[in-house]
Amino acid sequence: MADAMLQRFRAKWRPVRAKKTRQHKNLKSGSDSIITDQALGNLSATAAIDIESPARRALYRLLRRKGAMIGLIVIATFIVLALFAALIAPYDPIASSWSLVRKPPSAAHWFGTDDLGRDVLSRVIYGARASLMAGVISVGIALGIGVPFGLLAGYRGGFVDGLISRITDAMLACPFLILAIALAAFLGPSLSNAMIAIGISATPIFIRLTRGQVMNVKVEDYVEAARAVGNPPWRIVLVHILPNVMPALLVQATLSIAAAIIAEAALSFLGLGQQPPAPSWGSMLNSAQRFLTSAPWMALWPGLGIFLVVLSFNLVGDGLRDALDPRER
């Protein structure tokens, strides 16, 4: 009798226990699903933060560098002055007046006048055009020649690498400015020849930098994978190697523009660059050297222009180097 009652009790409560077990499993499964969804959501958010565009991340780091931002503002100001010099300059930069010879700064001539009665402010504004153009075009020439030879030497190696490296070493043995002066004297005095001379003199720097970067990048796994799947060498160099050496080239190009501006001013000072009466900061310093005590403003303003532009490019170059460094977070 007792056994029969125990069997009926078990038969009655077995479905209830099974129902509760199924409900508990469903609840546990639902909570696990909720937890899993939350975890995936957090993971996707974290991945979205980590997988940020490298260019956007570099731009964000650059914007946090106050020195680089100040340099960019100064460079942008001089670029605007150079582009719209005809609208901004108050006077004709080559118009002389014998009644205004070496006049100090005044309301009519903010920066004073030079030894021929020309407005110094107008000549400084037009001189910015020559200096910036010389810096940018010279570095463009150096990049156009140096990067292809650096890619060829770094990727091919062997005899080609040895030949290009020995020619580069021979050019680097001569100081940059001395080589630029020699080439400018050989080509003839003019702004265009000065830009060519500066560009050729700066080429070995980019050859050596590109070669070193390529030799580091070409042994990476993704380059080996691209080579294993049958990509031709030109595609490997242009698609997989060149984009990864561009940050170093960009930083070096920014710093080289500052050096090219100084070189152009030196060549113009020596009479091998921009020819009178066209304004150039270097030629203005050459004219002012005889009047440093009687008319110091003639040398002050072009010298200050060279100082500000060169300093600004160096600040921007340092900021780019920090912003493009993959080790920076």
C-alpha positions as CSV (number, residue, x, y, z in Angstrom):
1,M,0.0,0.0,0.0
2,A,2.8,2.4,0.9
3,D,4.7,1.5,-2.2
4,A,1.6,2.2,-4.4
5,M,1.1,5.7,-2.8
6,L,4.9,6.5,-3.3
7,Q,4.6,5.6,-7.0
8,R,1.5,7.8,-7.5
9,F,3.3,10.7,-5.8
10,R,6.4,10.3,-8.0
11,A,4.2,10.1,-11.1
12,K,2.3,13.2,-10.1
13,W,5.5,15.4,-9.5
14,R,7.7,14.1,-12.3
15,P,6.1,16.4,-15.0
16,V,6.3,19.4,-12.6
17,R,10.0,18.8,-12.0
18,A,10.6,18.3,-15.7
19,K,8.7,21.6,-16.5
20,K,10.7,23.5,-13.9
21,T,14.0,22.0,-15.2
22,R,13.1,23.1,-18.8
23,Q,12.2,26.6,-17.6
24,H,15.4,26.8,-15.7
25,K,17.4,25.7,-18.7
26,N,15.5,28.2,-20.9
27,L,16.2,31.0,-18.4
28,K,19.8,30.1,-18.1
29,S,20.1,29.9,-21.9
30,G,18.4,33.3,-22.2
31,S,20.7,34.9,-19.7
32,D,23.7,33.4,-21.4
33,S,22.5,34.8,-24.7
34,I,22.0,38.3,-23.1
35,I,25.5,38.1,-21.5
36,T,26.9,37.0,-24.9
37,D,25.2,39.8,-26.8
38,Q,26.4,42.3,-24.2
39,A,30.0,41.0,-24.5
40,L,29.8,41.1,-28.3
41,G,28.5,44.6,-28.1
42,N,31.3,45.7,-25.9
43,L,33.8,43.8,-28.1
44,S,32.6,45.5,-31.2
45,A,32.7,48.9,-29.5
46,T,36.3,48.2,-28.4
47,A,37.2,47.0,-31.9
48,A,35.7,50.1,-33.4
49,I,37.9,52.2,-31.2
50,D,41.0,50.1,-31.8
51,I,40.4,49.6,-35.6
52,E,40.5,53.4,-36.2
53,S,41.8,54.8,-39.4
54,P,45.6,55.3,-39.1
55,A,45.3,58.7,-40.9
56,R,42.6,59.9,-38.5
57,R,44.6,58.7,-35.5
58,A,47.8,60.4,-36.8
59,L,45.8,63.6,-37.5
60,Y,44.4,63.5,-33.9
61,R,47.9,63.2,-32.5
62,L,49.2,66.0,-34.7
63,L,46.4,68.3,-33.5
64,R,47.5,67.8,-29.9
65,R,51.0,69.1,-30.7
66,K,50.8,72.8,-30.0
67,G,54.1,73.5,-31.6
68,A,53.1,71.8,-34.8
69,M,49.8,73.7,-34.8
70,I,51.6,77.1,-34.4
71,G,54.0,76.1,-37.2
72,L,51.1,75.2,-39.5
73,I,49.4,78.6,-38.8
74,V,52.6,80.5,-39.6
75,I,53.2,78.5,-42.8
76,A,49.6,79.0,-43.9
77,T,49.9,82.7,-43.3
78,F,53.0,82.9,-45.5
79,I,51.4,80.8,-48.1
80,V,48.4,83.2,-48.2
81,L,50.8,86.1,-48.5
82,A,52.7,84.5,-51.3
83,L,49.6,83.5,-53.3
84,F,47.8,86.9,-52.9
85,A,50.9,89.1,-52.9
86,A,49.5,91.3,-55.6
87,L,46.4,92.1,-53.5
88,I,48.1,92.3,-50.1
89,A,51.3,94.2,-50.9
90,P,50.8,98.0,-50.5
91,Y,53.3,99.0,-53.1
92,D,55.1,97.7,-56.2
93,P,58.1,95.7,-54.9
94,I,60.4,97.0,-57.6
95,A,59.3,100.6,-57.8
96,S,62.0,102.9,-56.4
97,S,61.9,106.5,-55.2
98,W,65.0,108.5,-54.5
99,S,63.1,110.7,-52.1
100,L,62.3,107.6,-49.9
101,V,65.8,106.2,-49.6
102,R,66.4,104.3,-46.3
103,K,63.4,105.8,-44.6
104,P,62.6,104.2,-41.2
105,P,59.3,102.4,-40.5
106,S,56.3,104.8,-40.6
107,A,52.6,104.8,-41.1
108,A,53.1,105.0,-44.9
109,H,55.8,102.3,-45.0
110,W,55.4,99.9,-42.0
111,F,58.7,98.1,-42.6
112,G,60.6,101.1,-43.9
113,T,62.3,101.5,-47.3
114,D,65.6,100.1,-48.6
115,D,68.6,101.8,-50.2
116,L,66.7,102.4,-53.5
117,G,63.5,103.7,-51.8
118,R,61.5,100.5,-52.3
119,D,58.9,99.4,-49.8
120,V,60.4,96.7,-47.6
121,L,57.0,95.2,-46.6
122,S,56.1,94.7,-50.2
123,R,59.4,93.1,-51.0
124,V,59.2,90.8,-48.0
125,I,55.7,89.7,-49.1
126,Y,56.9,89.0,-52.7
127,G,60.0,87.4,-51.3
128,A,57.9,84.8,-49.5
129,R,56.7,83.6,-52.9
130,A,60.3,82.9,-54.1
131,S,61.4,81.2,-50.9
132,L,58.4,78.9,-50.5
133,M,58.4,78.0,-54.2
134,A,62.1,77.2,-54.0
135,G,61.6,75.1,-50.9
136,V,58.6,73.1,-52.3
137,I,59.9,72.6,-55.8
138,S,63.4,71.7,-54.7
139,V,62.1,69.0,-52.4
140,G,59.8,67.8,-55.1
141,I,62.8,67.3,-57.4
142,A,64.6,65.5,-54.7
143,L,61.7,63.2,-54.0
144,G,61.1,62.5,-57.7
145,I,64.7,61.4,-58.2
146,G,65.6,59.9,-54.8
147,V,62.5,57.8,-54.1
148,P,62.6,55.7,-57.3
149,F,66.4,55.0,-57.0
150,G,65.9,54.2,-53.3
151,L,63.1,51.8,-54.0
152,L,65.2,50.1,-56.7
153,A,68.3,49.8,-54.6
154,G,66.5,48.6,-51.5
155,Y,64.3,46.0,-53.3
156,R,66.7,44.6,-55.9
157,G,69.9,44.6,-53.8
158,G,73.1,43.1,-55.3
159,F,75.1,45.1,-57.9
160,V,72.3,47.7,-58.4
161,D,72.2,48.4,-54.7
162,G,76.0,48.7,-54.5
163,L,76.2,51.0,-57.5
164,I,73.5,53.4,-56.3
165,S,74.8,53.4,-52.8
166,R,78.4,54.3,-53.8
167,I,77.1,57.2,-56.0
168,T,75.0,58.3,-53.0
169,D,78.0,58.1,-50.7
170,A,80.1,60.2,-53.0
171,M,77.4,62.9,-53.2
172,L,77.0,62.9,-49.4
173,A,80.7,63.3,-49.0
174,C,80.3,66.9,-50.2
175,P,78.4,69.2,-47.8
176,F,74.8,70.0,-48.9
177,L,75.3,73.8,-49.3
178,I,78.7,73.5,-51.0
179,L,77.3,71.1,-53.5
180,A,74.3,73.4,-54.2
181,I,76.5,76.4,-54.7
182,A,78.7,74.5,-57.1
183,L,75.8,73.3,-59.1
184,A,74.1,76.7,-59.2
185,A,77.3,78.3,-60.3
186,F,77.7,75.7,-63.1
187,L,74.0,76.1,-64.2
188,G,74.0,79.9,-64.0
189,P,72.4,82.4,-61.7
190,S,68.6,82.2,-61.7
191,L,65.9,81.0,-59.3
192,S,65.0,78.0,-61.5
193,N,68.6,76.9,-61.7
194,A,69.0,77.4,-57.9
195,M,65.9,75.1,-57.3
196,I,67.4,72.4,-59.6
197,A,70.8,72.7,-57.8
198,I,69.1,72.4,-54.3
199,G,66.9,69.5,-55.5
200,I,69.9,67.5,-56.8
201,S,71.9,68.2,-53.7
202,A,69.1,67.0,-51.5
203,T,68.5,63.8,-53.5
204,P,71.1,61.5,-51.7
205,I,69.3,62.0,-48.4
206,F,66.0,60.6,-49.9
207,I,67.9,57.8,-51.7
208,R,69.5,56.6,-48.5
209,L,66.3,57.0,-46.4
210,T,64.1,55.2,-48.9
211,R,66.6,52.4,-49.3
212,G,66.8,51.8,-45.6
213,Q,63.1,51.8,-45.2
214,V,62.5,49.4,-48.1
215,M,65.1,46.9,-46.7
216,N,63.2,46.9,-43.4
217,V,59.7,46.5,-45.0
218,K,60.5,44.0,-47.7
219,V,61.1,41.2,-45.1
220,E,57.7,41.7,-43.4
221,D,55.2,38.8,-43.5
222,Y,52.7,40.6,-45.6
223,V,55.3,41.4,-48.3
224,E,56.4,37.7,-48.3
225,A,52.7,36.7,-48.6
226,A,52.2,39.1,-51.6
227,R,55.3,37.6,-53.2
228,A,54.1,34.0,-52.5
229,V,50.7,34.5,-54.2
230,G,52.5,35.6,-57.4
231,N,52.4,39.4,-57.4
232,P,55.0,41.0,-59.8
233,P,57.8,43.0,-58.2
234,W,56.5,46.3,-59.4
235,R,53.2,45.7,-57.8
236,I,54.8,44.6,-54.5
237,V,57.0,47.8,-54.5
238,L,54.2,50.2,-55.4
239,V,51.3,48.7,-53.5
240,H,52.8,46.9,-50.5
241,I,56.1,48.7,-49.8
242,L,55.9,52.3,-50.9
243,P,52.8,53.1,-48.7
244,N,54.6,51.9,-45.7
245,V,57.7,54.0,-46.2
246,M,55.7,57.2,-47.0
247,P,55.5,58.4,-43.3
248,A,59.3,58.6,-43.0
249,L,59.5,60.3,-46.4
250,L,56.8,62.8,-45.4
251,V,58.7,63.8,-42.3
252,Q,62.0,64.1,-44.1
253,A,60.4,66.2,-46.9
254,T,59.0,68.6,-44.3
255,L,62.4,69.1,-42.7
256,S,64.1,69.3,-46.1
257,I,61.8,72.2,-47.1
258,A,63.3,74.2,-44.3
259,A,66.8,73.4,-45.4
260,A,65.9,74.3,-49.0
261,I,64.6,77.7,-48.0
262,I,67.9,78.4,-46.1
263,A,69.8,77.2,-49.2
264,E,67.8,79.4,-51.5
265,A,68.4,82.4,-49.3
266,A,72.2,81.6,-49.2
267,L,72.3,81.3,-53.0
268,S,70.4,84.5,-53.5
269,F,72.7,86.2,-51.0
270,L,75.7,85.1,-53.1
271,G,74.0,86.3,-56.3
272,L,73.2,82.7,-57.6
273,G,69.5,82.7,-56.9
274,Q,66.7,85.2,-57.6
275,Q,68.2,88.0,-59.6
276,P,67.6,91.8,-58.9
277,P,65.3,93.6,-59.0
278,A,63.0,90.7,-58.3
279,P,62.6,90.4,-54.5
280,S,64.1,87.6,-52.5
281,W,64.9,87.3,-48.8
282,G,68.5,86.4,-49.5
283,S,69.1,89.2,-52.0
284,M,67.5,91.6,-49.5
285,L,70.0,90.6,-46.9
286,N,72.8,91.0,-49.3
287,S,71.6,94.6,-50.0
288,A,71.2,95.3,-46.3
289,Q,74.7,94.2,-45.1
290,R,76.1,97.6,-45.9
291,F,73.5,99.4,-43.9
292,L,73.3,97.3,-40.7
293,T,74.0,100.3,-38.5
294,S,72.2,103.1,-40.4
295,A,69.2,101.1,-41.6
296,P,68.9,97.9,-39.5
297,W,65.2,97.4,-40.6
298,M,66.5,96.4,-44.1
299,A,68.0,93.2,-42.6
300,L,65.6,92.7,-39.8
301,W,62.4,91.9,-41.7
302,P,63.7,89.4,-44.3
303,G,65.8,87.7,-41.7
304,L,62.8,87.4,-39.4
305,G,60.8,86.0,-42.3
306,I,63.5,83.3,-42.9
307,F,63.6,82.5,-39.2
308,L,59.8,82.1,-38.8
309,V,59.3,80.0,-41.9
310,V,62.2,77.7,-41.2
311,L,61.3,77.3,-37.6
312,S,57.7,76.6,-38.5
313,F,58.6,73.8,-40.9
314,N,60.9,72.2,-38.3
315,L,58.1,72.3,-35.8
316,V,55.7,70.7,-38.2
317,G,58.2,68.1,-39.1
318,D,58.7,67.2,-35.5
319,G,55.0,67.0,-35.0
320,L,54.6,64.8,-38.0
321,R,57.3,62.5,-36.8
322,D,55.6,62.1,-33.4
323,A,52.1,61.7,-35.0
324,L,53.2,59.1,-37.5
325,D,55.2,57.0,-35.0
326,P,53.3,53.7,-34.6
327,R,54.6,53.4,-31.1
328,E,52.7,56.5,-30.0
329,R,49.2,55.8,-28.6
